[in-house]
Amino acid sequence: MTTSSGRKSASRPPLLEVSGLSKAYGHQIACSDISFKLRPGEVLGIVGESGSGKSTLLTCLSGRLAPDTGTVTYDMQGQGPVDILTLSEPERRRLARTDWGIVHQNPRDGLRMTVSAGGNIGERPMSIGARHYGNIREEAQDWLKKVEIDLGRTDDQPRNFSGGMQQRLQIARNLVTKPRLVFMDEPTGGLDVSVQARLLDLLRGLVRELGIAAIIVTHDLAVVRLLADRLMVMQRGRVIEEGLTDQVLDDPHHPYTQLLVSSVLQV
């Protein structure tokens, strides 16, 4: 999916620059010498089978796991490019609450299940200084409407929501502060096909409306076809093919990518 926003971003300085990133667990290679640039407003999809290293890569990129080698440089507002691996733990946590969003495959990992839906959304504005209860609640309800959750559920706890509702709430919780970069790990995994379709349409609209950059890890080529400007294909910890999403999927060069695409066409 090549969009006008994706083409415009190509001329802008990188928001995230990854160089020589590697991670191993003993003799098992999770990621090997991965380098790429992500520009503002650009959506990068990372695909591969289970065990390809894509989730480990995402965890390293978002500062939750230290790689063995390499750098992850982020263009921080007011500071310029900073290697996030050199930041202190409090600095990384603040970055995750402000400039970044992290959407987990299991929404229970990204929500406080015993806090109301409105409270889950309101926590991020409060963490960066919002204090007026009325304004916070109004903003939370505005986001509940954006993600198609009935306002009558504002004070309900997400443990009483369906999986699809929990995932939409997690998205609202992450996007309420308008982050510049969002990491998504299998955002539609485990959901029914009809729920997946609605969630993808919602994500596509919000990402484009807000102009945020995103990195999406998935095994589902339909997800990246719909959302991603560029695509990286991973196998056994290595990037074996990359390029514009439509070009990679319509004319795959590597035998592994060809196998992935053909397996979808045969379903």
Secondary structure by P-SEA (a helix, b strand, c coil): cccaaaaaaccccccbbbcbbbbbcccccccccccccccccbbbbbbbccccaaaaaaaaaaccccccbbbbbbbcccccccccccccaaaaaaaaacccccccccccccccccccaaaaaaaaaaaaccccaaaaaaaaaaaaaaacccccccccccccccaaaaaaaaaaaaacccccbbbbccccccccaaaaaaaaaaaaaaaaaaccccccccccaaaaaacccbbbbbccccccccccaaaaaaccccaaaaaaaaaaaac
